[in-house]
């Protein structure tokens, strides 16, 4: 029995050492962030994205064009709101407090759709065409569309900028998820007095 405990203890020690040495731990953010810090909402702010889907690439500009009924409306008709609990689109929290590794929440946007969200990374640096961004947060959402299919989305947000990267993958019949769409920020323009 003691040899089993010793072996288990040694295995745990090796795993923890590897996690520390191999970058398995993440540096904590320089300060405490809230969800609203990762999505600057103001009329006039705009984001230019490069979307890649199965070899086809196109650019898209998303601008906040108005504020109505407590929501900021973008050029695509999508709406977002700084809510006391996070950033809300009317059906789900896109980012929710607390900003902590492993924080989870769910959304039920329709009778046949359950979305599970989790903050899977915090306090890291990411590089996209728009630049290098520190203290980022990454959220993963899994939407099980049927017994055999799940859509997996990952959003990377930078403080003071918003969405800097999005990836989507489709898992079918338990096989490794296949990439669907990758979106990266090319340019961010913030309204001067925002």
C-alpha positions in Angstrom: 0.0 0.0 0.0 2.8 2.4 0.9 4.5 1.8 -2.4 1.3 2.6 -4.3 1.0 5.9 -2.3 4.7 6.7 -3.0 4.2 6.0 -6.7 1.1 8.2 -6.8 2.9 11.0 -4.9 5.9 10.8 -7.3 3.5 10.9 -10.3 1.8 14.0 -8.9 5.1 15.7 -8.2 6.3 15.0 -11.7 3.0 16.3 -13.2 3.2 19.5 -11.2 6.9 20.0 -12.0 6.2 19.5 -15.7 3.2 21.9 -15.6 5.4 24.6 -14.1 8.4 23.9 -16.3 6.4 23.4 -19.5 4.3 26.6 -19.2 1.3 24.8 -17.9 0.7 27.7 -15.5 -0.4 31.1 -16.6 0.9 34.4 -15.4 -1.9 36.2 -13.5 -3.1 39.5 -15.0 -1.3 42.6 -13.8 -4.6 43.8 -12.3 -8.1 42.5 -11.7 -10.2 42.7 -14.9 -14.0 42.7 -15.4 -15.8 41.5 -18.4 -16.7 45.1 -19.5 -12.9 45.8 -19.7 -12.7 43.4 -22.6 -15.3 45.0 -24.8 -15.2 48.8 -25.3 -18.7 49.7 -26.4 -19.2 53.2 -27.8 -20.9 54.5 -31.0 -18.1 55.0 -33.5 -15.8 52.2 -32.4 -14.9 49.8 -35.2 -13.1 46.6 -35.7 -11.8 45.2 -39.0 -11.5 41.4 -39.1 -10.1 38.9 -41.6 -12.3 35.9 -41.8 -10.9 32.6 -43.2 -13.2 29.7 -44.0 -11.9 26.7 -45.9 -9.3 28.6 -47.9 -11.6 31.6 -48.6 -10.5 34.8 -46.9 -12.5 38.1 -46.7 -12.4 41.2 -44.6 -15.3 42.5 -42.6 -15.7 45.9 -40.8 -17.9 45.9 -37.7 -18.8 49.3 -36.4 -21.1 50.4 -33.5 -23.6 52.5 -35.2 -26.1 53.4 -32.5 -27.3 52.9 -29.0 -30.9 51.8 -28.4 -32.8 50.4 -25.4 -29.7 50.0 -23.4 -27.8 48.1 -26.2 -25.1 49.1 -28.6 -26.1 48.0 -32.1 -23.4 47.2 -34.7 -23.3 47.5 -38.4 -24.5 43.8 -38.8 -27.5 44.4 -36.5 -26.0 42.5 -33.6 -26.4 44.1 -30.2 -24.4 44.1 -27.0 -24.8 45.6 -23.5 -22.5 46.2 -20.6 -24.5 44.4 -17.9 -23.6 44.3 -14.2 -22.6 40.6 -14.6 -20.7 40.9 -17.9 -21.2 41.6 -21.7 -24.7 40.4 -22.8 -26.1 40.1 -26.3 -29.8 39.7 -25.3 -29.6 35.9 -25.3 -26.4 35.0 -23.7 -23.4 36.4 -21.8 -20.5 36.6 -24.3 -18.1 37.2 -21.4 -19.1 37.0 -17.7 -17.6 37.9 -14.4 -15.6 36.8 -12.6 -12.7 36.8 -15.1 -11.1 33.7 -13.6 -9.6 30.6 -15.1 -12.2 27.8 -15.1 -15.2 30.2 -14.6 -18.3 28.6 -16.3 -21.8 29.6 -17.3 -24.5 28.4 -19.6 -27.0 29.9 -22.0 -30.2 28.4 -23.5 -30.8 30.6 -26.6 -33.6 28.3 -27.9 -35.5 25.1 -26.8 -33.0 22.9 -28.7 -29.8 24.7 -27.9 -27.7 24.6 -24.8 -24.4 26.5 -24.8 -21.7 25.8 -22.2 -19.1 28.5 -21.7 -15.8 28.4 -19.8 -12.8 30.7 -19.4 -9.9 28.5 -20.5 -7.0 31.0 -20.4 -6.2 34.3 -18.8 -3.3 36.7 -18.6 -1.6 35.6 -21.8 -0.2 37.5 -24.8 -1.6 37.0 -28.3 -0.4 38.2 -31.7 -2.8 39.0 -34.6 -2.3 41.3 -37.6 -3.6 44.3 -35.6 -0.7 43.8 -33.1 0.4 42.2 -29.9 -2.1 42.2 -27.0 -1.3 41.4 -23.4 -3.5 40.2 -20.5 -5.9 38.4 -22.9 -8.7 36.1 -21.9 -10.0 33.1 -23.9 -13.5 31.8 -23.6 -14.6 28.4 -25.1 -18.2 27.6 -25.9 -19.5 24.2 -26.7 -22.9 23.9 -28.4 -24.0 20.3 -28.7 -26.2 20.4 -31.8 -27.2 16.7 -31.7 -25.9 13.5 -30.2 -23.3 13.3 -32.9 -22.3 16.9 -33.5 -20.9 19.7 -31.4 -19.8 23.2 -32.4 -16.7 24.4 -30.4 -16.0 28.2 -30.5 -13.1 30.0 -28.9 -13.0 33.8 -28.5 -9.9 35.7 -27.5 -10.5 39.1 -26.0 -7.9 41.9 -25.2 -8.6 44.5 -22.6 -9.6 47.9 -24.1 -9.9 46.3 -27.6 -12.5 43.5 -27.6 -12.5 40.4 -29.8 -9.1 39.8 -31.3 -9.5 36.2 -32.5 -12.2 33.7 -33.0 -11.9 30.0 -34.0 -14.7 27.6 -34.6 -14.4 23.8 -35.0 -17.0 21.1 -35.7 -16.9 17.8 -33.9 -18.7 14.9 -35.6 -19.2 11.4 -34.3 -16.5 11.9 -31.6 -13.8 12.4 -34.2 -11.2 15.2 -33.7 -12.9 18.6 -34.3 -12.4 20.0 -37.8 -11.6 23.7 -38.2 -14.4 25.8 -39.7 -13.7 29.5 -39.4 -10.8 31.6 -38.1 -11.3 35.3 -37.5 -8.5 37.7 -36.5 -8.4 41.4 -35.8 -6.7 43.5 -38.5 -7.5 47.0 -37.2 -9.3 48.6 -34.2 -10.4 52.2 -34.2 -11.7 53.7 -31.0 -13.9 56.8 -30.9 -11.5 59.5 -29.5 -13.7 60.3 -26.4 -14.7 56.7 -25.7 
